[in-house]
């Protein structure tokens, strides 16, 4: 199914990168989601050799056609200096945190690219105690952790330290959680930084103690990027993405239930992921160029000027909003530079929507009583005649169980017009998730073996005593005597 969907998709033509960005945010992000879900589904097939030809063809189509078209079109017109300040990653703290009056917890999930953030949004959308607002930003270049995590801290200035290959925040190091905690505290002593895994390991009491008196909390999470860089099998990355979503959901629940009403989920960068083979012809060789520095797979930082076909550049000054003239070079396609780390199917650092577009999922939680409703059931089409002592009925559970639809039990039985029961009472458990086909509920009700008056009315009763729900459906009796 995923393969069929992808083979029918094309990358639309856009006038410029701004139009392409809008198209991706509203629609084209699903291409990358479908490919990721396809890769996950493939790893879960017991004998996937039967599907290897399809998989090979889809890998080539995604990488050579869809991804290649997306990245090349993006870089035909993209210029980092044209990115508006309201969607610049470097302005994250000012745009989304600085002016918020209440306590805010920000979850930074390494490599949680936009399409994964959209999946997280969809999963949280069933919770009627959460109000969601999906925003976004474009990363600086290179689109890597040591840039993204640092520029999203509160700061007055940013500086590239070429000798140590680090971004200084107000001339301070900010390469780990402890250093970032110190940077946060220079702006407010009640700010703090921690690892998301620590929250997941805390008891409810410990969470309350941790957040007590805090103003701004930055929580760092590294599930996707950690697996991406040490990738040995396809399964590791796609599974890590699924785990990342689940861990963030658990953290949000732990924070919400312990008094945090405002949470933001974002990332330092995205990534490109494809499973087609990467050949030498897919690589850009800089060996003939004279420059200082080491080429990484998707970028090169150097003070020197280069002119290489298929490569564009920006400056560190544009990335960090200063006057640094250091050059940052990147491929205009999904291709990689020839680098010490060799070839990889998971990469980031370069210029593409997949690498640069990050989600900013703004979540407001409320402590109001849930508006969730009990799951409803409906009797499927029937003849409305009692014509057997064993009545096989089929009910449809109208909606899938979620935070807005609660599992519910119904009692189902037959009565005569005098309200006397003429059958056993059967419990119908409306607790199904999934598609409509997964939510069909078959039941068998046994009719008492006795004499019946064909002129009387009989009823199927569906009731839920907890909610005072009761429905009666009229039936005719086609069993005259069973003695």
SVG drawing of the C-alpha trace seen along z (x, -y; Angstrom):
<svg xmlns="http://www.w3.org/2000/svg" viewBox="-52 -42 97 71">
<polyline fill="none" stroke="black" stroke-width="0.4" points="0.0,0.0 2.8,-2.5 4.7,-1.6 1.6,-2.2 1.1,-5.6 4.7,-6.6 4.8,-5.5 1.8,-7.8 3.4,-10.8 5.4,-13.6 7.2,-16.7 5.2,-19.7 7.1,-22.6 7.3,-25.8 8.4,-29.3 10.8,-29.6 11.8,-28.1 9.2,-29.9 6.4,-28.3 8.1,-24.9 8.2,-25.4 4.5,-26.2 3.7,-23.2 5.8,-20.9 4.3,-22.0 0.8,-21.6 1.2,-18.5 4.5,-17.2 5.9,-16.3 3.7,-13.2 6.0,-11.8 8.8,-11.5 6.4,-10.0 5.1,-7.4 8.7,-6.4 9.6,-6.1 6.5,-4.1 7.2,-1.9 10.7,-1.1 9.2,-0.3 6.6,2.0 9.2,3.8 11.3,4.6 8.2,6.2 7.5,8.7 8.8,12.2 9.9,13.1 10.6,9.8 12.7,11.4 9.4,11.9 9.1,8.1 12.7,7.2 12.2,6.3 9.4,3.9 11.6,2.4 14.6,1.9 12.4,0.1 10.8,-2.1 14.2,-3.0 15.4,-4.1 12.2,-6.0 12.2,-7.8 15.9,-8.7 16.5,-9.4 13.2,-11.0 11.3,-12.3 14.1,-13.3 16.4,-14.4 13.7,-16.7 12.8,-18.2 16.4,-19.1 17.5,-20.4 14.4,-22.5 14.9,-23.9 18.5,-24.9 17.7,-26.5 16.4,-29.6 17.2,-29.1 19.2,-31.8 19.7,-31.6 19.9,-35.4 16.3,-35.6 14.8,-33.6 12.5,-35.9 13.3,-36.4 10.0,-34.9 11.0,-31.5 14.8,-31.6 16.0,-28.9 18.4,-31.4 15.4,-33.5 13.6,-30.6 14.0,-31.8 12.9,-35.3 10.0,-34.3 8.5,-31.4 9.8,-31.6 11.0,-35.0 7.6,-36.6 5.6,-33.7 4.2,-34.7 3.9,-31.1 6.4,-28.4 7.5,-26.7 9.1,-23.3 10.9,-22.9 11.6,-19.4 14.5,-19.3 14.4,-16.0 17.6,-15.5 16.7,-15.1 12.9,-15.2 12.4,-16.5 9.1,-18.2 7.3,-15.2 8.0,-13.3 6.7,-16.2 3.5,-16.1 3.0,-12.5 3.5,-13.4 0.9,-16.1 -1.6,-13.7 -1.1,-11.3 -1.6,-14.0 -4.6,-15.4 -7.0,-12.9 -6.3,-14.2 -9.0,-16.7 -7.0,-18.2 -4.3,-19.5 -4.5,-22.4 -2.0,-22.1 -0.5,-24.7 2.1,-23.5 4.6,-26.1 8.0,-25.7 11.5,-27.1 14.4,-26.8 17.7,-25.8 21.0,-27.6 23.7,-26.1 25.2,-23.6 22.1,-21.8 23.8,-20.0 23.5,-19.6 26.3,-21.9 24.6,-24.7 21.0,-24.0 21.0,-23.2 23.2,-26.2 21.5,-28.9 18.1,-28.0 19.4,-29.0 18.7,-32.5 21.6,-34.7 22.8,-38.1 25.5,-37.0 26.7,-33.9 30.2,-33.2 31.9,-30.5 35.1,-29.2 37.0,-27.8 39.8,-26.3 37.4,-24.2 34.8,-23.8 32.0,-25.1 29.4,-27.7 29.9,-30.0 26.8,-31.4 27.7,-34.8 31.3,-33.5 30.4,-30.5 30.6,-26.8 27.2,-25.1 28.1,-21.7 26.4,-19.6 23.4,-19.7 25.5,-21.0 26.9,-23.9 23.5,-24.7 22.1,-24.8 24.6,-27.5 23.7,-29.5 20.0,-29.3 20.7,-30.4 22.6,-33.5 19.2,-34.8 17.2,-33.6 18.4,-31.6 15.2,-29.6 15.9,-28.3 17.3,-24.8 18.4,-22.1 18.1,-18.3 17.8,-15.1 14.3,-13.9 15.2,-10.4 15.6,-11.7 11.9,-12.8 10.8,-9.4 12.6,-7.7 11.1,-9.9 8.1,-9.1 5.2,-11.6 6.5,-13.0 10.0,-13.5 8.6,-15.3 6.7,-17.7 9.9,-18.4 11.9,-18.9 9.6,-21.5 8.8,-23.3 9.9,-26.9 11.3,-26.6 10.7,-29.3 12.1,-27.7 13.1,-24.1 15.0,-22.8 14.8,-19.0 17.2,-17.2 16.2,-14.0 18.4,-11.9 16.8,-8.9 16.7,-9.4 20.1,-11.0 21.9,-8.6 20.6,-5.6 21.0,-7.4 24.8,-8.0 25.5,-4.5 23.1,-3.0 23.7,0.7 20.3,1.8 17.2,0.1 15.2,1.3 17.2,-0.7 16.4,-4.1 12.7,-3.6 12.2,-1.9 14.1,-4.7 11.7,-7.2 8.7,-5.3 10.3,-5.2 11.1,-8.9 7.4,-9.7 6.3,-7.4 8.9,-8.7 7.9,-12.3 4.2,-11.4 5.0,-9.8 7.1,-12.8 4.2,-15.2 1.8,-13.1 4.1,-13.1 4.6,-16.8 1.0,-17.7 -0.3,-15.5 2.1,-17.2 1.2,-20.8 3.0,-21.9 0.5,-23.7 2.8,-24.8 5.1,-22.5 7.0,-23.1 8.4,-20.2 11.1,-21.1 14.4,-19.9 17.9,-21.0 17.8,-19.7 16.1,-17.2 17.7,-14.6 17.8,-12.9 17.2,-9.2 17.1,-6.9 17.9,-3.2 19.1,-3.2 22.7,-2.3 25.1,-5.3 27.7,-5.0 30.9,-7.0 29.1,-8.8 26.7,-10.2 29.6,-11.9 31.3,-15.3 35.1,-15.2 36.8,-18.2 40.3,-16.7 41.4,-19.1 40.4,-22.1 42.8,-24.0 41.1,-24.7 41.5,-24.5 39.2,-22.2 37.6,-18.8 34.7,-18.1 31.7,-16.4 29.2,-14.4 26.7,-17.3 28.8,-20.4 32.2,-22.0 33.3,-24.9 36.3,-26.8 37.7,-30.4 38.7,-29.7 36.8,-30.5 35.7,-27.5 34.0,-27.2 32.6,-23.7 29.8,-22.5 26.7,-21.4 27.8,-23.3 26.5,-26.5 27.5,-28.5 26.6,-30.9 28.6,-32.4 28.8,-31.7 27.8,-35.4 24.4,-34.8 23.9,-31.7 24.8,-33.4 23.7,-36.9 27.1,-38.5 29.9,-39.6 31.8,-36.3 33.0,-35.7 33.8,-32.0 32.3,-30.0 29.8,-27.1 29.5,-25.0 26.8,-22.5 25.6,-20.3 22.6,-21.5 21.4,-17.9 21.1,-15.0 24.6,-14.0 27.4,-13.8 30.9,-15.1 33.6,-12.5 34.5,-12.6 36.4,-10.5 33.1,-9.0 32.4,-7.4 28.9,-7.0 25.7,-7.0 22.0,-6.6 21.2,-8.8 22.7,-12.3 22.2,-15.9 24.1,-19.2 23.2,-20.3 20.5,-22.4 17.2,-20.7 13.7,-21.0 14.2,-17.5 17.4,-18.7 16.4,-22.3 12.7,-22.3 12.0,-21.7 8.7,-21.5 7.8,-23.8 4.8,-22.1 3.2,-24.4 1.1,-22.5 -1.2,-24.1 -2.6,-21.7 -5.6,-22.2 -6.7,-20.5 -10.4,-20.8 -12.5,-17.6 -12.1,-15.6 -14.9,-16.0 -14.4,-12.4 -17.5,-10.5 -18.2,-6.7 -17.8,-4.7 -21.1,-4.3 -22.3,-1.2 -24.9,-0.8 -26.7,2.3 -25.7,3.3 -28.4,3.9 -30.8,6.7 -34.2,8.1 -35.5,7.2 -37.2,10.6 -36.6,13.1 -36.4,16.3 -34.0,18.5 -33.2,19.4 -29.7,18.3 -29.7,14.7 -26.4,13.7 -26.2,9.9 -23.5,7.6 -22.8,4.2 -20.5,1.5 -18.4,-0.6 -18.8,-4.0 -15.4,-5.5 -12.0,-4.1 -11.1,-4.3 -8.9,-7.3 -8.5,-10.0 -11.8,-11.4 -13.6,-8.0 -13.7,-5.9 -14.1,-2.1 -17.7,-1.3 -19.7,1.8 -23.3,2.3 -25.8,4.9 -27.9,6.4 -31.0,8.6 -34.5,9.1 -37.8,8.3 -41.5,8.6 -43.9,5.7 -44.4,6.2 -40.7,5.6 -40.2,9.3 -36.8,10.6 -37.0,13.4 -33.3,14.0 -30.0,14.0 -28.1,10.8 -25.0,10.4 -22.2,7.8 -20.9,6.0 -17.4,4.5 -16.9,1.4 -13.2,1.1 -11.8,1.5 -9.2,-0.6 -8.4,-0.8 -10.4,-1.0 -14.1,-0.4 -13.4,3.2 -11.5,3.7 -14.5,2.3 -17.2,4.8 -18.6,6.6 -20.4,9.9 -22.6,11.3 -24.9,14.3 -28.1,14.0 -30.0,17.1 -33.8,16.8 -35.8,18.7 -37.4,21.8 -41.2,21.2 -44.4,20.2 -44.6,16.8 -47.5,14.7 -46.9,13.6 -49.1,10.6 -47.1,9.1 -44.3,6.7 -40.8,7.7 -37.7,5.5 -33.9,5.6 -32.7,3.5 -29.2,1.9 -28.4,0.2 -25.5,-1.2 -26.4,-1.7 -23.4,-3.8 -24.5,-6.5 -28.3,-5.9 -28.3,-5.1 -31.1,-2.9 -32.3,-2.1 -35.2,0.3 -35.4,1.6 -38.7,3.3 -38.6,6.8 -41.3,9.2 -41.5,12.8 -41.2,15.6 -41.0,18.4 -44.5,19.6 -43.8,22.5 -40.7,24.4 -42.2,27.0"/>
</svg>
